[in-house]
Amino acid sequence: MLKAPLLAGLLALTTGLSGQTTIPSGTILPLQLNCSLNSKKSKPGQLVTARLMQDVPLPSGARIRAGSKAIGHILDVVEAKNGGGANLSLQFDTLEVSKRRIPMTTNLRALASMMEVEEAQIPKTGPDRGTSENSWTTEQIGGDVVYRGGGPVTNGLGVVGTPAADGVLVRIASKSGTECRGGLSGNQRLQALWVFSADACGTYGFLDLRIVHAGRSNPMGQITLASAKSNFDVRSGSGLLLHVK
């Protein structure tokens, strides 16, 4: 008969996040929006949800299963008028895993349009007829190249990780000129980034949209998107990387 501590460990591996009340600091959540963020139509208090697109490994050996739901709400919206810009503030504060709700504080590392997400999942030169998707070579949002079918994930000439089911497992990296950092000392574990590069940071596929407050500083967890010239619409299907504080 298995001893209680060993049995508990096996159950944790089997059921993913079962039994945990917090998500480890530094965990990246690769998500796809279930709704639009529209500076003209969205309202404060509106519910915002996003779906986890890849299993997320945790230091304990457990994982957060793909399909889990990040839940948040819109805090404030300013519509573009009279030549001024627009902004929208929101926060994600809950992760729903198997009907359990786990509180979290997050910041936004990267945001990509629906088109960028779609393009990252198709080979740039087009797949050969009859070639399995498991053998495709694709380019991540941010430039990493994924060689599926036994190959690595590369950034330039360097290897940053490996392909995985429904995404990649890489060590996050800092990007020069941005506030996005790599893994901190002692926190260099492989992260699930779905269609994003190891150093993905900021916005991709939007003409005039910036992350003006990522939520890393006060007010903690508050994410603010802004456009200098017009209203914006971050459509359902767009991708984002949330970093758990």
DRENLO-393219 format. One line per field, with one value per residue: z, y, x of N, C-alpha, C, CB in turn; residue number from 0. Coordinates in steps of 0.05 Angstrom, whole numbers, plus 5000, padded with zeros to 4 digits. Atoms other than C-alpha are relative to their C-alpha. Glycine has a CB too. Layout:
N
n_up	[Z,...]
n_north	[Y,...]
n_east	[X,...]
ca_up	[Z,...]
ca_north	[Y,...]
ca_east	[X,...]
c_up	[Z,...]
c_north	[Y,...]
c_east	[X,...]
cb_up	[Z,...]
cb_north	[Y,...]
cb_east	[X,...]
k	[NUM,...]
//
This chain:
245
n_up	[5000,5001,4977,5005,5015,5028,5013,5004,5022,5025,5006,5009,5028,5017,5001,5007,4979,4978,4973,4996,4996,5013,5023,4993,5011,5023,5020,5023,5009,5028,5001,5023,4991,5007,5006,5011,4984,5019,4986,5006,4992,4974,4977,4974,4986,5019,4996,5020,4996,5020,4998,4999,5026,4998,4973,4987,4979,4975,4987,4985,5018,5008,5022,5004,5025,5021,4998,4976,5008,4986,4997,4991,5007,5010,4978,5009,5029,5010,5029,5015,5009,5007,5006,4978,5000,4985,4983,4987,4978,4991,4984,4997,4972,4992,5018,4995,5007,4992,4984,4976,5006,4986,5004,5010,5009,5025,5017,5028,5013,5029,5011,5029,5013,5009,5025,4992,4988,5021,5017,4986,5000,5028,5011,5017,5029,5007,4996,5023,5001,4986,4977,4974,4985,4980,5012,5011,4988,4997,4987,4977,4997,4988,5017,4996,5021,4988,5017,4988,5010,4988,5000,4977,5004,5002,5002,5013,5001,4974,4993,4976,4988,5016,5006,4983,5010,5000,4995,4996,4973,5002,4978,5009,5002,5001,5027,4998,5004,4989,4972,4996,4991,5003,4975,4978,4989,4987,5011,5028,5009,5026,4999,5023,5013,5022,5026,4995,4998,4973,4992,5009,4981,5012,5017,5027,5019,4996,5011,4981,4974,4982,4972,4985,4973,5002,4975,4984,4979,4991,4987,5007,5014,5019,5028,5016,5028,5009,5028,5000,5021,5007,4985,5008,4995,4998,5006,4990,5015,4996,4980,4980,4979,4973,4981,4973,4980]
n_north	[4976,4976,4983,4976,4978,5008,5000,4973,4989,5012,4988,4973,5002,5009,4981,4973,4980,5008,4998,4976,4976,4978,5007,4991,4975,5003,5017,4987,5012,4993,4999,4989,4986,5010,4977,4977,4976,4979,4974,4985,5015,5013,4984,5007,5021,5022,5024,5007,5027,5010,5029,5010,5015,5022,5009,4984,5015,4986,5011,5024,5023,4999,4981,4988,5011,4984,4999,4985,4973,4976,4983,4973,4981,4974,4981,4973,4996,4973,5001,4979,4979,4974,5002,5011,5029,5017,5020,5020,5013,5025,5017,5028,5005,5027,5022,5021,5026,5022,4988,4987,4973,4994,4972,4995,4973,5004,4978,5007,5000,4997,5001,5003,5000,5025,5007,5009,5026,5019,5003,5014,5028,5010,4996,4976,5007,5018,5028,5018,5018,5025,4997,4999,4976,5005,4996,4973,4980,4976,4978,4990,4971,4990,5008,5026,5020,5026,5023,5022,5026,5007,4978,4982,4973,4984,4971,4996,5025,5013,5016,4989,5018,5023,5001,5016,5003,4974,4976,5004,4997,4985,4983,4973,4983,4971,4988,4974,4976,5004,5006,5028,5013,5029,5014,4990,5020,5022,5003,5004,5024,4999,4988,5005,4974,5004,4990,4977,5003,4999,4972,4984,4979,4978,5006,5010,5000,4977,4976,4978,5010,5006,5006,4977,5009,5030,5011,5008,4981,4990,5020,5027,5016,4984,4999,4978,4999,4973,4992,4971,4986,5010,5022,5025,5024,5025,5019,5027,5016,4988,5015,4985,5014,4989,5008,5000,4986]
n_east	[5017,4985,5001,5017,4986,4996,5026,5008,4985,5010,5026,4996,4991,5022,5022,4991,4998,5018,4989,4985,5016,4987,4984,4973,4990,4982,5013,5011,5025,5006,5029,5013,5024,5027,5017,4985,4995,5006,5000,5025,5023,4997,5009,4989,5014,5005,4984,4981,4989,4981,4996,4972,4997,4980,4994,4979,4986,4994,4975,5007,5004,5028,5005,5027,5009,5011,5029,5007,5010,4993,5023,4994,5020,4991,5000,5006,4997,5001,5004,4986,5017,4988,4972,4984,4997,5018,4986,5017,4986,5013,4983,5007,4994,5009,4997,5019,4989,5018,5022,4988,4990,4975,4993,4973,4993,4985,4993,5001,4974,5002,5027,4998,5026,5010,4985,4973,5003,5005,4976,4979,5006,4998,4973,4998,4999,5023,4993,5000,5024,4995,4982,5014,4996,4979,4974,4998,4982,5016,4987,5016,5004,4976,4978,4989,5007,5006,4995,5015,4991,4974,4981,5002,5010,4976,5001,4975,4984,5001,5023,5013,5019,5008,5028,5017,5028,5015,4983,4972,4990,4975,4992,5006,4977,5004,4997,4987,5017,5027,5001,5005,4975,4998,5003,4983,4982,5013,5026,4995,5014,5013,5027,5017,5005,5019,4990,4983,4971,4989,4997,5023,5005,5015,5022,4993,5022,5017,4987,4996,5009,4977,5005,4989,4996,5002,5009,4977,4997,5026,5016,4992,5021,5016,4989,5012,4993,5007,4995,4996,5015,5027,5010,4988,5016,4985,5022,5000,4981,4973,4985,4986,4984,5002,4979,5011,4983]
ca_up	[5000,4983,5041,5049,5026,4963,4947,4956,4908,4855,4861,4852,4787,4762,4777,4758,4804,4851,4924,4910,4934,4898,4831,4840,4829,4761,4725,4654,4630,4553,4539,4483,4494,4494,4484,4453,4488,4452,4474,4443,4466,4529,4597,4667,4707,4644,4653,4614,4604,4568,4556,4575,4509,4533,4594,4643,4682,4755,4799,4839,4777,4773,4715,4701,4646,4580,4578,4647,4648,4669,4695,4703,4690,4658,4707,4664,4591,4557,4486,4434,4420,4386,4362,4429,4445,4478,4536,4571,4639,4663,4709,4712,4784,4783,4750,4745,4745,4745,4776,4831,4832,4851,4864,4829,4815,4744,4697,4621,4585,4513,4472,4399,4350,4326,4258,4291,4330,4268,4227,4282,4274,4199,4164,4129,4063,4067,4087,4035,4013,4060,4111,4183,4226,4276,4226,4208,4219,4245,4269,4338,4354,4368,4319,4351,4301,4321,4288,4303,4293,4340,4329,4378,4387,4366,4372,4320,4328,4400,4426,4475,4485,4454,4418,4460,4449,4430,4439,4464,4529,4535,4586,4583,4564,4572,4512,4504,4511,4547,4619,4607,4645,4637,4691,4758,4793,4814,4771,4703,4694,4627,4613,4567,4516,4464,4401,4434,4432,4494,4494,4470,4501,4485,4430,4362,4302,4325,4288,4346,4412,4471,4540,4581,4648,4652,4724,4750,4794,4832,4820,4820,4771,4733,4658,4615,4540,4502,4431,4417,4358,4355,4386,4385,4385,4412,4382,4411,4391,4407,4449,4512,4562,4635,4687,4756,4812]
ca_north	[5000,5070,5115,5178,5230,5190,5179,5253,5270,5222,5251,5321,5300,5267,5322,5382,5441,5403,5421,5484,5551,5596,5597,5601,5670,5677,5630,5651,5639,5636,5656,5671,5723,5699,5770,5836,5896,5955,6027,6050,5994,5962,5986,5988,5926,5883,5812,5791,5719,5683,5609,5576,5548,5501,5458,5500,5462,5482,5473,5419,5375,5389,5427,5475,5443,5476,5499,5531,5601,5667,5715,5790,5853,5921,5977,6040,6061,6127,6133,6172,6239,6305,6280,6252,6181,6123,6078,6017,5989,5918,5865,5789,5766,5694,5628,5577,5506,5447,5492,5516,5590,5610,5684,5714,5780,5786,5833,5834,5815,5811,5821,5798,5808,5751,5753,5747,5687,5653,5666,5638,5571,5564,5554,5618,5582,5539,5466,5413,5370,5311,5339,5327,5388,5355,5366,5439,5495,5557,5626,5649,5718,5755,5716,5649,5591,5524,5461,5409,5335,5330,5397,5454,5524,5575,5650,5668,5616,5598,5544,5571,5511,5453,5443,5415,5394,5457,5503,5507,5501,5554,5595,5666,5719,5794,5840,5900,5967,5938,5926,5852,5810,5740,5687,5712,5677,5608,5615,5590,5536,5520,5560,5546,5604,5574,5618,5670,5677,5671,5747,5768,5835,5890,5891,5855,5866,5931,5997,6044,6007,6005,5975,6038,6003,5928,5919,5907,5969,6006,5997,5924,5880,5938,5934,5996,5995,6061,6088,6159,6174,6132,6080,6008,5938,5879,5824,5758,5707,5754,5724,5747,5727,5740,5738,5717,5761]
ca_east	[5000,5025,5043,5000,5053,5069,4996,4982,5038,5012,4943,4970,5005,4942,4893,4936,4924,4878,4890,4930,4903,4952,4988,5064,5094,5128,5080,5062,4991,4982,4911,4862,4807,4735,4709,4729,4760,4730,4743,4677,4631,4660,4634,4664,4645,4639,4663,4725,4746,4802,4818,4884,4912,4967,4980,5022,5075,5086,5149,5113,5107,5032,5001,4945,4905,4890,4818,4821,4790,4820,4767,4770,4732,4738,4755,4750,4741,4755,4728,4767,4734,4752,4819,4840,4861,4826,4844,4815,4835,4821,4847,4848,4842,4815,4833,4778,4805,4756,4701,4750,4766,4837,4852,4912,4947,4973,5008,5007,5071,5047,4984,4974,4918,4874,4910,4979,4954,4928,4992,5036,5003,5014,5082,5105,5118,5055,5054,5072,5013,5009,5057,5034,5023,5070,5127,5113,5163,5127,5146,5123,5096,5161,5205,5224,5224,5192,5218,5165,5176,5236,5269,5281,5253,5305,5317,5370,5425,5407,5361,5309,5264,5226,5159,5102,5030,4991,5051,5122,5161,5216,5254,5228,5278,5285,5280,5325,5290,5229,5208,5196,5247,5272,5268,5294,5351,5328,5266,5290,5238,5207,5144,5086,5081,5034,5046,5091,5167,5211,5222,5153,5136,5086,5034,5035,4990,4959,4973,4964,4957,5005,5007,5015,5008,5022,5003,5073,5071,5016,4960,4982,4944,4913,4926,4915,4915,4916,4913,4938,4893,4830,4785,4810,4781,4820,4778,4758,4811,4869,4925,4958,5011,4994,5049,5027,5054]
c_up	[5000,5025,4992,4985,4971,4985,4994,4976,4973,4992,4989,4971,4982,4996,4995,5024,5024,5027,5004,5003,4987,4975,5005,4985,4977,4978,4977,4991,4971,4994,4973,5010,4990,4992,4989,5022,4982,5015,4995,5012,5027,5023,5025,5014,4982,5005,4976,5006,4978,5006,5000,4976,5001,5029,5011,5022,5024,5013,5015,4983,4991,4976,5001,4972,4980,5001,5025,4992,5018,5000,5011,4993,4992,5023,4990,4969,4993,4970,4987,4989,4993,4996,5022,4998,5017,5018,5013,5021,5009,5018,4999,5028,5010,4977,5008,4989,5010,5021,5026,4991,5018,4995,4990,4994,4976,4987,4971,4987,4970,4992,4969,4988,4991,4975,5006,5011,4979,4983,5014,5000,4973,4990,4981,4971,4992,5003,4974,5002,5014,5024,5026,5014,5021,4989,4989,5014,5000,5014,5022,4998,5015,4986,5005,4978,5014,4979,5012,4988,5011,5001,5024,4994,5001,4999,4988,4998,5026,5004,5026,5012,4980,4993,5021,4988,5003,5006,5002,5030,4997,5026,4991,5001,5001,4972,5004,4994,5011,5030,5005,5007,4994,5027,5021,5010,5015,4989,4969,4988,4972,5003,4974,4987,4976,4974,5003,5002,5029,5010,4991,5021,4985,4982,4972,4983,5003,4990,5021,5028,5017,5027,5016,5030,5000,5025,5018,5024,5008,4979,4989,4987,4980,4974,4985,4972,4989,4970,5000,4982,4996,5019,4990,5008,5000,4999,5015,4983,5002,5022,5019,5019,5026,5017,5028,5020,5023]
c_north	[5025,5016,5026,5022,4993,5000,5028,5013,4990,5012,5028,5000,4993,5021,5029,5017,4993,5003,5025,5024,5025,4990,5011,5026,4995,4983,5017,4985,5009,4998,5011,5012,4987,5023,5022,5021,5024,5027,5016,4985,4987,5019,4991,4979,4976,4977,4995,4972,4992,4971,4994,4981,4978,4992,5016,4984,5017,4987,4974,4975,4998,5018,5012,4992,5021,4999,5014,5029,5021,5019,5027,5018,5027,5021,5028,5001,5029,4999,5023,5020,5025,4998,4989,4970,4985,4983,4982,4987,4975,4986,4971,4992,4972,4980,4978,4973,4978,5010,5011,5027,5007,5030,5004,5030,4997,5026,4990,5003,5005,4997,4999,4998,4971,4990,4990,4972,4979,4995,4984,4970,4987,5005,5024,4994,4982,4971,4984,4982,4974,5002,5003,5027,4997,5003,5028,5016,5026,5022,5012,5030,5011,4990,4973,4981,4973,4978,4976,4973,4993,5022,5019,5025,5018,5030,5008,4973,4984,4984,5011,4981,4977,5003,4983,4999,5027,5024,4994,5001,5013,5014,5029,5017,5029,5010,5028,5023,4997,4994,4970,4986,4971,4987,5011,4977,4978,4995,4998,4976,5005,5010,4993,5027,4998,5011,5023,4992,5003,5029,5017,5021,5023,4991,4991,5000,5022,5026,5021,4991,4993,4991,5022,4994,4970,4987,4990,5018,5010,5016,4972,4986,5015,5003,5022,4999,5027,5003,5030,5015,4992,4978,4974,4977,4976,4977,4974,4982,5011,4984,5018,4982,5015,4989,5001,5012,4981]
c_east	[5018,4997,4986,5015,5004,4974,4990,5015,4991,4974,5003,5009,4977,4979,5009,5002,4984,5015,5017,4981,5012,5015,5028,5008,5019,4987,4988,4975,4995,4971,4990,4974,4975,4982,5017,5004,4998,4997,4975,4976,5002,4992,5014,4983,4995,5019,5018,5011,5019,5006,5030,5004,5020,5002,5024,5014,5007,5025,4995,4999,4971,4998,4973,4991,4990,4970,4991,4994,5011,4976,5008,4977,5012,4996,4991,5004,4997,4999,5015,4979,5016,5030,5017,5002,4980,5016,4979,5017,4984,5019,4989,5007,4992,5007,4981,5011,4981,4979,5011,5011,5024,5006,5028,5003,5018,5008,5001,5028,4998,4971,5002,4972,4992,5015,5028,4999,4996,5025,5022,4996,5001,5028,5000,4999,4977,5009,5000,4976,5007,5018,4984,5005,5022,5028,5003,5022,4984,5016,4982,4996,5024,5025,5013,4990,4997,5003,4986,5010,5028,5020,4996,4983,5024,4994,5027,5015,4998,4975,4988,4980,4993,4970,4985,4972,4986,5017,5029,5006,5028,5006,4996,5025,4993,5003,5011,4981,4972,5003,4996,5027,4999,4994,5019,5018,4985,4972,5002,4985,4988,4972,4985,4992,4982,5011,5019,5030,5009,5002,4977,4993,4986,4978,5010,4975,4980,5014,5006,4989,5025,4990,5013,5003,4995,4990,5022,5005,4972,4986,5006,4977,4983,5015,4986,5011,4991,5008,5001,4981,4971,4991,5013,4982,5019,4980,5003,5018,5028,5014,5014,5015,4997,5022,4989,5020,5006]
cb_up	[5025,4976,5010,5026,5013,4999,5018,5025,5003,5003,5025,5017,4998,5013,5026,4980,4989,4996,5006,4976,5029,5019,4974,4992,5021,5008,5013,4977,5018,4981,5022,4978,4991,5023,5026,4976,5014,4984,4993,4970,4980,5004,5003,5018,5010,4971,5004,4998,5002,5000,4978,5027,4979,4989,5001,5011,4989,5019,5018,5015,5014,5023,4973,5004,5005,4971,4998,5021,5000,4988,5019,4988,5024,4975,5012,5014,4985,5010,4993,4976,5021,5022,4992,5027,5010,4982,5021,4980,5024,4975,5029,4979,5017,5005,4998,4988,5011,5012,5006,5013,5003,4990,5026,4975,5023,4981,5008,4984,5005,4985,5009,4993,4975,4994,4981,5020,5020,4982,4992,5029,5012,4982,4985,5007,4995,4972,5020,4999,4971,4980,4997,5018,5014,5010,4978,5003,4984,5015,4980,5026,5015,5029,5002,5028,4978,5011,4995,4995,4970,4986,4975,5008,5022,4976,5028,5014,4994,5021,5003,4993,5008,5014,4972,5029,5016,5020,5025,4985,5015,4976,5010,5018,4974,5020,4985,4982,4971,4986,5014,4974,5030,4990,4997,5022,5019,5029,5008,4995,5020,4986,5004,5008,4993,5006,4983,5025,4983,5001,4990,4994,5014,4983,4997,5002,5002,5030,4978,4990,4997,5003,5008,4996,5021,4993,4995,4983,4992,5026,4996,5024,5020,5012,4986,5014,4983,5016,4981,4992,4975,4971,4997,5014,4978,5028,4970,5001,4972,5007,4986,5016,4991,5012,4996,5009,5009]
cb_north	[5000,5017,5007,5010,5006,4973,4985,5017,4993,4970,5001,5014,4980,4975,4999,5012,5027,4972,4976,5005,5005,5014,5013,4979,5018,4988,4983,5002,5008,4983,5018,4978,5029,4984,5009,5012,4998,4994,5016,5003,4978,4990,4998,5025,5010,5010,4975,5021,4979,5017,4985,4986,5020,5009,4970,5027,4988,4999,5021,5004,4975,5010,4985,5032,4980,4990,4973,4999,5000,5014,4987,5010,5005,5009,5002,5021,4983,5018,5001,4988,5007,5020,5026,5008,4994,4983,5014,4980,5020,4983,5010,4982,5020,5000,4990,5006,4996,4977,4979,4983,5021,4982,5016,4983,5017,4984,5014,5018,4973,4980,5025,4975,5018,5002,5023,5019,4999,5010,5028,5010,4995,5014,4975,5015,4987,5005,4987,4983,4995,4981,5024,4977,5008,4972,4980,5015,5003,4995,5023,4993,5007,4993,5019,4989,4998,5000,4994,5003,5000,4978,5016,5009,5009,4992,5014,5021,5007,5021,4970,5025,5014,4973,4990,5013,4978,4998,5013,5022,4972,5021,4995,5013,4994,5015,5001,5001,5006,4977,5016,4987,5004,4992,4970,5011,5013,5005,5023,4997,4993,4973,5030,4984,5013,5015,5008,5014,5019,4987,5010,4982,5010,5017,5023,4971,4974,5003,5012,5026,4976,5026,4971,5025,5014,4989,4977,4999,5024,5017,5007,4985,4988,5027,4972,5027,4977,5020,4990,5006,4997,4990,4998,4997,4996,4999,4995,4988,4998,5030,4983,5017,4999,4995,5018,4971,5026]
cb_east	[4981,4992,5029,4990,5026,5013,4979,5005,5029,4998,4983,5021,5022,4988,4985,4981,4992,4991,5017,5019,4996,5020,4988,5020,5014,5025,4977,5021,4975,5017,4989,4994,5002,4988,4985,4985,5028,4974,5024,4997,4995,5029,4970,5003,4974,5003,4982,5024,4977,5026,4986,5007,5008,5027,5006,4989,5026,4976,5011,4974,5008,4981,5004,5002,4979,5010,4988,5023,4970,5026,4979,5026,4981,4984,5027,5019,4978,5024,4970,5016,4978,4994,5010,4987,5028,4982,5018,4988,5004,4993,5002,5014,4986,4970,5030,4972,5029,5015,4979,5022,4977,5023,4995,5006,5014,4984,5026,4980,5014,5017,4983,5016,5001,4970,5001,5012,4977,4977,5010,5001,4972,4979,5010,5026,5026,4990,4981,5026,4991,5011,5019,5008,4974,4997,5004,4973,5027,4974,5008,5014,4973,5001,5020,4992,5022,4971,5030,4970,5001,5012,4997,5028,4978,5017,4995,5017,5029,5001,5008,4986,4975,5005,4995,4999,4985,4978,4991,5017,5002,4998,5029,4978,5015,5019,4973,5024,4998,4985,4979,4989,5003,5028,5003,4983,5021,4997,4980,5030,4978,5001,5002,4974,5026,4973,4976,4991,5015,5027,5027,4976,5026,5019,4981,5012,4986,4991,4983,4985,4982,5017,5011,4983,4981,5028,4981,5026,5019,5004,4970,5010,4983,4993,4997,5006,4985,5015,4977,5028,5014,5000,4970,5027,4978,5017,4999,4971,4992,4999,5021,4980,5030,4972,5025,4993,4988]
k	[0,1,2,3,4,5,6,7,8,9,10,11,12,13,14,15,16,17,18,19,20,21,22,23,24,25,26,27,28,29,30,31,32,33,34,35,36,37,38,39,40,41,42,43,44,45,46,47,48,49,50,51,52,53,54,55,56,57,58,59,60,61,62,63,64,65,66,67,68,69,70,71,72,73,74,75,76,77,78,79,80,81,82,83,84,85,86,87,88,89,90,91,92,93,94,95,96,97,98,99,100,101,102,103,104,105,106,107,108,109,110,111,112,113,114,115,116,117,118,119,120,121,122,123,124,125,126,127,128,129,130,131,132,133,134,135,136,137,138,139,140,141,142,143,144,145,146,147,148,149,150,151,152,153,154,155,156,157,158,159,160,161,162,163,164,165,166,167,168,169,170,171,172,173,174,175,176,177,178,179,180,181,182,183,184,185,186,187,188,189,190,191,192,193,194,195,196,197,198,199,200,201,202,203,204,205,206,207,208,209,210,211,212,213,214,215,216,217,218,219,220,221,222,223,224,225,226,227,228,229,230,231,232,233,234,235,236,237,238,239,240,241,242,243,244]
//
